[in-house]
C-alpha cells in the first residue's frame, strides 16, 4: 500500500511542478488576479493532498505531516505566484500553510478507509489542477495550430474526465457503505 502513497506523492509533485513551470513560461500574459488564483490553488491543493497522504502514512504523529505539507505548500505557493506578482506569491504561501494543516489533520484522522480517502483527494487534486491549467492557457491567450487542435478535441475529453470522476466518487461512497 505504501507504493500507492509514494506514487500519489510523485504524481502530485510532478503535476504541481508542471503547473508552476507553465506559470513561469506564460507569466507575462497572466493578470494579478489570475496569478493569485493560480498560486493559491497550487499551494492549497498540493499541501492538502500531500498532507493527507503524509498523515495517513504517519498516523501516530501530527508533527511531521503538518510540517512537511506546510513547507511544501508554502514553497509551491511562492513559486507559482512569484513570476506574476509579490501579492500572488503571498496569497499562494498563505494558502499552502492553511492547506498543509488541514490535509495533515485529515490524514491522521483517517482510519480503515485511508486508501479510499487518498484516492478521493487525488481525484479532487487532478480535477482542480486541470482547471488551473485551463486558466493558465486562457490567460496567456496563445492561439496556435496546436492549441486549436487541442480545443477541437476538448469537448470529447471533458465528459470522459467528468465521467471518470463520477465513477471514482461513486466507488468511494459504495466502498464506504
C-alpha positions in Angstrom: 0.0 0.0 0.0 2.9 2.4 0.6 3.7 2.2 -3.1 0.3 3.7 -3.8 1.0 6.6 -1.5 4.5 7.2 -2.9 3.1 7.1 -6.4 0.5 9.6 -5.4 3.1 11.9 -3.9 5.2 11.7 -7.0 2.2 12.4 -9.2 1.1 15.4 -7.2 4.7 16.8 -7.1 5.1 16.3 -10.8 1.8 18.0 -11.7 2.5 20.8 -9.3 5.9 21.4 -10.9 4.4 21.3 -14.3 1.8 23.9 -13.4 4.5 26.1 -11.8 6.6 25.9 -14.9 3.6 26.7 -17.1 3.0 29.8 -14.9 6.6 30.9 -15.3 6.5 30.4 -19.1 3.3 32.4 -19.5 3.7 34.9 -16.6 3.8 38.0 -18.9 0.3 37.3 -20.0 -1.2 36.4 -16.6 -3.1 39.1 -14.7 -2.5 39.7 -11.0 -5.9 38.3 -10.0 -5.4 35.2 -12.1 -1.9 34.8 -10.7 -3.3 35.0 -7.2 -5.9 32.3 -8.0 -3.2 30.1 -9.7 -0.8 30.4 -6.8 -3.5 29.9 -4.2 -4.8 26.8 -6.0 -1.4 25.2 -6.5 -0.3 25.9 -2.9 -3.5 24.8 -1.3 -4.2 21.6 -3.4 -0.6 20.5 -3.2 -0.4 20.9 0.6 -3.8 19.4 1.3 -3.1 16.3 -0.9 0.5 15.8 0.4 -0.6 16.5 4.0 -3.4 13.9 3.7 -1.0 11.3 2.4 1.7 12.1 5.0 -1.0 11.9 7.7 -2.1 8.5 6.5 1.5 7.3 6.3 2.4 8.6 9.8 -0.8 8.5 11.8 0.8 8.4 15.3 2.4 11.9 14.9 0.9 15.0 13.6 4.1 17.0 13.7 5.9 15.6 10.6 2.9 15.5 8.2 2.0 19.1 9.2 5.5 20.5 8.9 6.2 18.7 5.6 3.0 19.6 3.9 3.0 23.2 5.2 6.6 23.8 4.0 5.8 22.2 0.6 2.6 24.2 0.2 4.5 27.4 1.2 7.2 26.8 -1.4 4.8 25.8 -4.2 2.6 28.8 -3.5 5.5 31.1 -3.6 7.0 29.6 -6.8 3.6 29.7 -8.5 2.9 33.3 -7.6 6.4 34.9 -7.8 6.5 35.2 -11.6 3.2 37.2 -11.6 3.5 39.4 -8.5 4.5 39.5 -4.9 0.8 39.6 -3.9 0.2 36.4 -5.8 3.2 34.8 -4.1 2.0 35.8 -0.7 -1.5 34.5 -1.5 -0.1 31.2 -2.6 2.1 30.9 0.5 -0.7 31.6 2.9 -3.0 29.1 1.1 -0.2 26.5 1.3 0.1 26.9 5.0 -3.6 26.5 5.6 -3.9 23.6 3.3 -1.0 21.8 4.9 -2.5 22.0 8.3 -5.9 20.8 7.1 -4.5 18.0 5.0 -2.3 16.6 7.8 -5.3 16.6 10.2 -7.5 14.8 7.7 -4.8 12.1 7.0 -4.2 11.5 10.7 -7.9 11.2 11.5 -8.5 8.5 8.8 -9.0 5.0 10.0 -9.5 1.9 8.0 -10.6 3.7 4.8 -7.4 5.8 4.4 -6.6 4.5 0.9 -10.0 5.5 -0.4 -9.6 9.0 1.1 -6.2 9.3 -0.5 -7.8 8.3 -3.9 -10.6 10.7 -3.3 -8.2 13.6 -2.6 -6.1 12.6 -5.6 -9.1 12.8 -7.9 -10.0 16.2 -6.5 -6.5 17.4 -7.0 -6.5 16.2 -10.6 -9.8 18.0 -11.4 -8.7 21.2 -9.8 -5.3 21.2 -11.5 -6.9 20.6 -14.9 -8.9 23.8 -14.3 -5.7 25.6 -13.2 -4.0 24.6 -16.4 -7.1 25.8 -18.4 -6.9 29.1 -16.6 -3.2 29.5 -17.4 -4.0 28.7 -21.0 -6.9 31.1 -21.2 -4.9 33.9 -19.6 -2.0 33.6 -21.9 -4.3 33.8 -24.9 -1.9 31.9 -27.2 -3.7 30.8 -30.3 -1.6 28.4 -32.3 -2.4 25.5 -34.5 -1.5 23.1 -31.7 -4.0 24.8 -29.2 -6.7 24.9 -31.9 -6.3 21.2 -32.5 -6.5 20.5 -28.7 -9.6 22.7 -28.3 -11.3 20.7 -31.1 -10.6 17.5 -29.1 -11.5 19.0 -25.7 -15.4 18.7 -25.9 -15.0 14.9 -26.0 -12.4 14.9 -23.3 -14.5 16.8 -20.7 -17.3 14.3 -20.5 -14.8 11.5 -20.2 -12.9 13.1 -17.4 -16.2 14.1 -15.7 -17.5 10.5 -16.1 -14.3 9.0 -14.6 -14.6 11.4 -11.7 -18.2 10.4 -11.0 -17.2 6.7 -11.3 -14.4 7.1 -8.8 -16.5 9.1 -6.3 -19.3 6.5 -6.6 -16.8 3.7 -6.0 -15.5 5.5 -2.9 -19.0 6.0 -1.5 -20.1 2.5 -2.3 -17.0 1.1 -0.7 -17.7 3.1 2.5 -21.3 1.7 2.7 
